[in-house]
Amino acid sequence: MNAKDIKKNINYVKNNKVQILVKAVLSAIVVLAFLLVFFLFDGLTFFIPPTVVTESKDCDLEVNFIDIGQGDASLVRFPNDKLMLIDTGDSSESDSLVSYIDEYLSLHNLTKIDYLVLTHPDADHVGGTKALAENFEIEIAYRPKYFSASEEGLYQNDYKVSSSQTYDNAISSLYSNQVVINFSESGISFNEGGAEVEFLAPISESYSNTNNYSAVIKISYEGKSFLFTGDAESLVERELIASGADLDVDVLKVSHHGSSSGTSQEFLDLTTPLYACISVGADNSYGHPDSDVVNRLTARGSEVYMTSASGSFAIGLTSGNLEVYFVSTSPIDFTIVIVVAGVLLILIWGIKLPKSKK
């Protein structure tokens, strides 16, 4: 190889190094720009759309109706940021419930559930309790006047005993995690941040159907009110009407996933809800919600929202005004960002820079 060829090879190597260096710098700029955008959009939330309702986070009071399939779980945030979870869904949806609560607590910089209400012993209302108690601090729990199997004989009360292993797991988990436990009954009331919480039922000491042990809770704030009915049936509705309780509300958590066993016309004539919320699984085997119930609600002028159709949603209250919110999507499609970044990198590495004239 002569001197001319050696010089030519040296220049080739030099040009190659320069091109690689320039392309590497440009690639680094693209990657850094991408990371900057990433962090400006709150890290992973940019890539993974939120599974919780976020747009209602600044409301004075909000209620999240969590989509956990064929079950109930409603999360109330009071004006002082105390939390009440009403029911925990089925055990098969425990991971979904824990994930929602975990993300919600992080969103609001909160650390615990202040109140847990298990409205009645059925598995689709108490099944997630064990997982919940193992993952989060729970301050106070309200539970039905119904003993679990492991409690039989421990109390003087002449309450019925459930043979449900799911219910037993739920109650046992509350004990093992040192949760303060109270029985639900009409007449319980307290105030949280100006919001009045009233237990309107159960009224009787015993019922033939577990659904009727449901805690019925009214929450009032700034002239607006919410009514949570568990799976209470028409028998309880008649008891509530006879009790003289003020049942006129703005938001109704419809009983028993919209079953025909409740939400009678007589009850609706008194509650007159602007919004009716149904926690129900899509294409469930029970035929919930019943079409007659939905028709009664719409005929009363109620806006009906179902978790089976909307997913998780929230109703927020600010300065006396109610608004419905849904889970939002990421403002920028992650796929588009990846494609754009990829194209830029391909173009950069495909550029042929001018060769040195030396």
N, C-alpha and C positions, 0 to 999 in steps of 0.2 A: 504494500500500500504506500503510495507516494505522499508527500507532504500536503498536496492539495486535497487529497481524499481525507486525510486525517483532520485537516482544518474544517472541511465540510461536515464531517461527523461531529466534531466538537460544537460547531454552530447549531447543528440539528438537535443535539442534546440540550444545549443552552435554551434554544427556542421551545423545546418540549417542556423543560422545567418552568419556564416563564408562563407558558400556556396553562400548565397544571396549577401553578400558583395563583394566577389570575382567576381561573375557574373556581378554584377552591375558595378564594376570598368572596367571589360573587355568590357561591353556594351558601357560604356561612351567613352572608347578609340576608339571603332568602329565609334560611332556617331561623335566624335571630328575629326577623320580622314576624315570622309565623309564631314563634314562641311569645313575642310581645303581645300579639293579638290574643293568643291563648290565655295569657295571664290577665289581660284586660277584661276577658270574659269569664273571670273567676275560675280559672283552672279547669278541672274536670267537668264542671257544669257546662262548659262550652262543647264538650264532646258528647256528654250523656245528658239528654233532655231530662229535666226534673220530673220526678214521679209524684211530687206533692204540689199542691196549689200554692203558688208563690205570690200572685198579684194581690191577694187579700191580706198580706202580712202587716200592712199598716192600718188595717181597720181597728176600730175600738174594740169590737167583739167579733169573733168569727166562729163558725161551725163548719168543720170539714166532714163531709160524708165520704168515708173511705171505701173505695171499691175493693172489696174482699170476696167477690163472688156471692154465693147464696148464704149471706150472713149479715150481721149488723156490726158496725163500728162507727161511732160518731165522736169526733174530737172537738171539744169546746175550748176556746181560749178566751178567758175573761179579760176585762179592761186592765187588770193589774198583772196580766201575763200568767196567772194561775191556769192550770189545765185540768179539764175533766174529760175522761174517756168513758163513753157509754157503750158498753159491750165490746167484745174482742173477736167476734167472728168464729169460724170453725178452725180446728187445729190444722187442717190441711192448708190453711191460708196464713199460718203463723209467720212464715218468713216475710210475706208481703206486708203484714201488719207491722212487724218489727222494723222492716226497712222504711216504711212510711213514717213511723213515729221517730225513728232515728234521724231521718232527713229533716223532719219537721222541727225537732229539738235543735238541731244544728242551725237551721234557718233562722230561728228566733233566739239563739243563744240561751236556751233553757236546758235544764239538767234532769228534770223529773216530771212525773205525772202526779199532780196533787190529789186528784180524786179519780177513783175508778168505780164505775157502777156496773155491776152484773145484774141486768134487769130480771132475768129468770134462769132456771137451770139448763135450758136446752143447749145442746152442743154448738149450734151455729151462733150462739151468743156468748159462750164462755170458753170456747175451745182454744183461743189464743192466749188465755190468761197465764198459763205456765211459762210460755216463752217470753211473755211480756214481763213477768215478775223476775225472770232470770236475767233480763237484759237492761231493765230500767228500775230506778227507785220509784216506789209507789207510796205515797204518804198515807192516804185513807181509802178504804174500799167499802162500798155499800153492796150488800149481797141479799139474795131473796130469803124469805122466811121458810127456808127449805134446807134441811141438813144434807150434807154429803155422807157417804157410807162410813167414812172414817170418823165422823163426828157423832155417830149414833151413841146415845147414852151420856154424852159429855155435858149436855145442857138440861136445865129443868123444863124448858119450853116444850110444849107438845106439838112440835112441828113434824111434818112428813119427812121421810128420808128417801133421797134419790138413789137409785141403783146405778146411775150413770158413772162410769169410770172417768169420763171427760170432766164431769162436774166435780168429782172427787179430786182429780188432779188440779183443777182450778183453785178450789178452796184450800187444798193442802199447800199449794205453792204460795198462797198469801200468808199462811201461818209461818212457813219455813223462811220467808223473807221479811218477817217481822212487820207486816203491814197491819195498821190499825183497822179492825173490821167492825162494821156496824150493820144491823139489819135495816132494810128499806121499809118504810111505812109512811102513810099519809101523815102530814103534820110536820115533818122535818123541813126546816128552812134555814138558810144562811145567806150572807151577802158576800160577794167577791168583787171588789173594785167598783161597787155601785150596781152590780148586776144581782138581782134577787133570784135565788134558786129555791124552788118549792117542790117537794115530793107530794103529789096529789093522790098517788096510789102506790102500793095496794091498800085498799080500805078494809077489806075483810081479813080475818086471821087465816083462813084456809079456803082453798078452791079445789075443784075436782080436776081442773086442767092446769098444767104447769104454766101455760101462756098467761093465765090470769094473775099469776104472782108478779107479773111485770111491774117494775118501778115506772111510774108515769111522772115525768119531770117537766116542770115549766120554768123557763128562764126568761126574765124580763129585764129590759134595759132601754133607757131613752124612749119610752113609749112603744117599744116593739117587743114582741115575745115569740118564743120558740116552744113547741110542745113535743116531747119525745115519749113515745108510747110503747116501746119494746114490741112485744107480740100480743098486747092486750086485746081481748076480744069484745064482742058487743055487750057481754055481761058487765064487764068493767066500765065500758062506756056509759051504760045505764047507771051504774053506781056513781060515776063522776058527775053525771047530770043531776042525779038526786042529791048529791052532796052540796050543790049550790056553788061549786068552784067556778071561778071565772075562766071559761074555756075559750074565749075569743082570742085567737092568736094570729100571728102573721105567717109563721112557718110551722108546718106540721111534718114531723117524721112519721110517715104513714105506718100504721101497725102491721106487723106480721108479713112484711115484704109485699104488701098490697093484696093480701088474701081476702077472700069474701067473708072471713070470720069476724072482721072488724070494719071500721070506717063506715058506719051506718049513716043513712041520710039524716037521722035525728042528731047524731054526733056532729056531722058536718055543718048542719044548720046553726050550730052553736060555735064551732071553731072558726068557720069562714076563712080558711088560710089563703093568703096570697100565693104562697109557694108550698107545694106538696112534694116531699122528698121520699123516694122509695129506694131502699137498699135491697138489691136483688141481683141474682146471677143470670147471665144471658142463657136463654134456652134451657132453663131449669126444668126438672121433671115434675115440679109441683103445679106448673101452669101459672106461676106468679109473674106479674100482678094480675089479679082478676080484672077482666075487661069492664065489668059493671062498676067496680070500684074506681077505675080510671075515668070512666064516663061520668060518674057522680062528681068526681073532683073537677073535671073540666067544665061540667055543667054549672058548678058553683063559681067558676071563673078562676080557679087555681091554676097556676103554671106548674106542670108536673115535670119533675126531673128524676131520672133513674140512673143508678150507677151502671146498670147493664148497658145503657146507651151512651152515657156521658163520661164513664169512668169516674174517678174521684172528682168531687167538686166541692165548693165552699160557698156559704152565704155569709157575707160580711156586713157589719152594721157600723156606719160612721155618721156621726152628727144626726142620728135619727133616720138615716136613709139606708135601705137594704139593697144589696147588689149580689148577683150570682157570678162566681168566678170558676174557671176551669183550669186544669193543668196546662201550662203554657209550653210551647216548643222552643227549641233553641233559635235565637234570632238569625243565625247563619247556618246553613246546611253544611255539616262537617264534610260530606262527600265532595261538595263543590270546592271547599278549601283545599282538600287533599289533591284534587285534580289540578287546580291552579298551581299549587306548589310543585307538583310533579312535572307539569309542562314547563314551568320556569327552569327547573333543574335540568331537564332534557335539553332545552334551548341553550342554556349556559354551557353545557358540556359538548354541545354540537358546534359551538362557535369555533372557527379557525382564525386565530389571531395572526396579524401580519408577521412574516418572518424577519429576523434581524438581517440587516444589510452588511453586517461585518463579515 
